[in-house]
């Protein structure tokens, strides 16, 4: 290990699926994002993102919820793996499992999520179809601190994209995803550089509430 | 291998029963006997019947045969969506917009619990 490694923020990334945001973070970390991905954890054994992590030489874990007595024991196992990895920031990248209050509180101010809508619009699922159905002219993605309220934690940054005539769920999703791959590594960079903090249920960038 | 065979036999043996519950539910529903319809749909929905899940969710949504409950409605529509029901998706999403943050979280947790209990065992 060279000394530069020790200056990097150790992080863990939680996924359930293809891991395209994970790949964006891996790419950024191989470039100049000052983080070291210590662990990638999936709740699904067949998540493609696990392969992406393995190809990048990152330790992976599968924590299946089936057969567990309760949510608290699932959360404890996640926490155990994350703590063992030494991660100091937890990044949710398409992790499709609701995390318990205990987990969220344990990582308060150290837990980020990206959601494919301009929150507070379209909490929950199917965001692109809903934006299209509503006739919105603008759509996008939001990075936020995770709190015990679903898709409602303090907003860190947003990317907006236009909704174009003839857009389908797929074309709109692709346009949003391209932006996600830019804003998520950027938000992680702010955190890694000590510029981003959660205080009094507000995201502070350089000590000031973020302006959208 | 033997386990698969036993599992397959169980599923086959199970199918007519599930269908019966749903059809009993529909018969009761059409006679405006909503309390009975609710019970039959609930049984069939727990056995994985996608149509029953959608119907059951609708009863919760409108408070027919059972007390109105958007959180239950969300969870059962979500199960139907996971089995490919597109119209259930629209209902589920419309409910999302009506729920508070705390309620949406509660509904999402319930949907996951129902998925684990009523669908996941059949998806192995």
Interface residues (C-beta under 8 A of the other chain):
Chain A: X65 X66 X71 X97 X98 X122 X123 X124 X125 X126 X129 X130 X133 X148 X149 X150 X151 X152
Chain B: X78 X89 X90 X92 X93 X96 X97 X101 X102 X104 X105 X108 X109 X112 X116 X120
